[in-house]
Amino acid sequence: MNNGPLLFLGIFFTIAFSWSGIVLTNLVQQTEAGATQPIYDKELEKIVPAPMTGDARQGQAVYADLGCIYCHSQQVRNSLAREGGPSVDVERNYGRRPNVARDYIQDGRVFLGTMRTGPDLRNIGQRQPSVDWHMLHLYNPLITSKDSIMPPFPFLFEEREIVGEPSPKALRLTGEWAPPAGYEVVPTARAEALVAYLLSLRTDYDLPEAPKSVE
Amino acid sequence: MSSAPSLGAAIDPRTKMSQERAELHQIDESTRVLALIFLGTSAVWLLVGTIFALIASWKMHNPELLATQEWLTFGRVRTAHLNTVIYGWATNAGIGVSFWLMARLSRTVLRHAGILYVSGAAWNLAVIVGTFGILRGDGQPVEWLEFPRYVTPLLFVSYALIGVWGIITFRFRRGEHTYVSQWYLLAALFWFPWLYSIAQIMLVFAPTVGVIQALTNWWFAHNVLGLWFTPIGIAASYYFIPKVLGKPIHSYHLSVVGFWALAFFYNWAGVHHLIGGPIPVWVQSAGIVASLMMVIPVIVTAINHHFTVIGSFQQVWNSPTLRFVVFGAMNYSLASLLGSAMALRSVNSVTHFTHFTVGHAHHGMYAFFTMVMFGSIYYMLPRLLRKEWPSAFLINVHFWGTAAGITVYVVALSVGGWIQGMQMNDVKNYPDFLQIMVATKPWLFARTIGGFMIAVGHIAFVASFVWILVKKRTDDEGSPTLFNTPPTLSLKTP
């Protein structure tokens, strides 16, 4: 092992090999197989997966900059399939079917995640469609989820004096959470975008290559 | 260390000794400013990263802490912790140790080190600006690559210069033999810029479509550990263990096998972070196979490290350098074998998505790499400054704080994470996710305790570091600072 050039060649080859194998081959394979293109669903009469709305895209940026990915995954896994039964993730109601690669092509930034300090969010829009619930939960998770360790995000909201009519968007806070009399807590544009993004997270269509949804 | 016998040495051994010592001194001199820049800044980043870590850890069981401060919200302070310890502490320390080792082993002085001072300053400036960027919310939402895009080109250029300089130093090597540490250092210095530039292009500047992002992300992130930090840690262990003990490494041939097996298999192991995910099954299986095959280089390296130590345990215990390095080498074996096991689908189905993984990451990055770096610094600074460590007590506090702290940390998260994983898979008995989350709290609190112990160790380390820098050189610097000096013990001080 005293031959410098040979040593260097080996060092070069090993990393080139893994990069071509893990990254390049899969990129080519998926592109060739058409897995990077949406398809038209005749029953739903639209393309799936559907493109993200502008609101949701802004919300995704908020999701990114607050670091939600460090505690929440966005993938319903197939690998834990029980003998004859659905996967544990499906059983836990994380989604009606396991996700496949094509589900992520409209996402821009992909947030598969590697941690479930909190639950999976790939279908949170399906599981919890209430805007009010999400607003309260973001303002302080303890309002809706006792003993949760999720951080509160009070800076996504504004506490302001009520001038004239109270805002229809004001959070319905009661008891210890209520603001002082004459004040209200309203979501900022970032909170609204984030909730729009969360509600957009739903795998409510089938793909030919994916297992069928369970009801 | 390799040495080519010269004619002069054959005639008079004493001439050779003094010549070698003078030569070594000259080489150390040429790396001194550089090593002090990188090691000094690394120590500062270590403290900064520790503060972020403690805040993040505390927030995990008491989320109301500093909750109104957006810039310190968990998602950001945790990210600031990761990036400051990885790119601030570990990378700076790794570069400092690598250059010193590379120059010594290649038996050549460092040429035009001035360029490296500029690179070092630029690197650290980029880490400072990048950390502020993360706290402001400018970060890239890609794990291990969070520095905002306005600093990453600077990081890349300053690093590329560092890598090129390392390879040039290797090119100027003298003597017939290259030592195993040199292979690892050469590989690490080349691999990292490749990894970093590809990951930047494919994830930040021109992101690929869909889940290919996730594949690129974990190819990068796992390889930062496997192809950058691990080779440096192994190179340092391969150098210091035989050097301080004054005996040769157990087997040269095993070290060749270990090196190539690591280069080949570690590269592919990163996919195990996506097992079960929406990526092709064949690439998951390839990742699992590679992770299991890592058993080969790990066992081979373990044989070489631990068999060299056998019989000299008293010396290991007395020498600050070896106490840290051997602790690190032992944990390299342990963490790597556990890591291989974690890639098995049956084990992964429990540990994936849990705190077990976080514990494992710290087992590798801290109990192995960081401890080896501490040991290396304890050897290097007295040679670079020609002063001895002022206080064995502080080194003792450092060792026990960090060794016990990281043990508490890893055990707490492993046990807590395992329980968490078992409960997540048991939908019948644990239908409510909140129930599982609440059950992790005591383990997360235990982790914070481990974190505070580590912090005490770090304060002792930085205190020692500052003290040795400022203390006056005395005439009586002859004997190295040891934990206790038995009358029979003699150590080589080059």
Interface residues (C-beta under 8 A of the other chain):
Chain A: M1 N2 G4 L7 F8 G10 I11 F12 T14 I15 F17 S18 W19 G21 I22 V23 T25 N26 L27 Q29 Q30 A35 T36 Y63 A64 D65 L66 G67 C68 I69 Y70 C71 S73 Q75 R77 N78 S79 L80 V88 E91 R92 P98 N99 V100 A101 R102 D103 Y104 I105 D107 G108 R109 V110 F111 L112 G113 T114 M115 R116 T117 G118 P119 P141 S145 K146 D147 S148 I149 M150 P151 P152 F153 P154 F155
Chain B: K59 M60 H61 P63 E64 A67 T68 Q69 E70 T73 F74 G75 R76 R78 T79 G137 D138 G139 P141 E143 F170 R171 E176 H177 T178 V180 W183 L186 A187 F190 W191 W194 L195 I198 M202 P207 T208 V209 G210 V211 I212 Q213 A214 L215 T216 W219 N223 L227 V256 F259 W260 A263 F264 N267 W268 G270 V271 H273 L274 I275 G276 G277 P278 I279 P280 V283 A286 G287 R345 S349 H352 F353 T354 H355 T357 V358 M424 N425 V427 F433 L434 M437 V438 T440 K441 L444
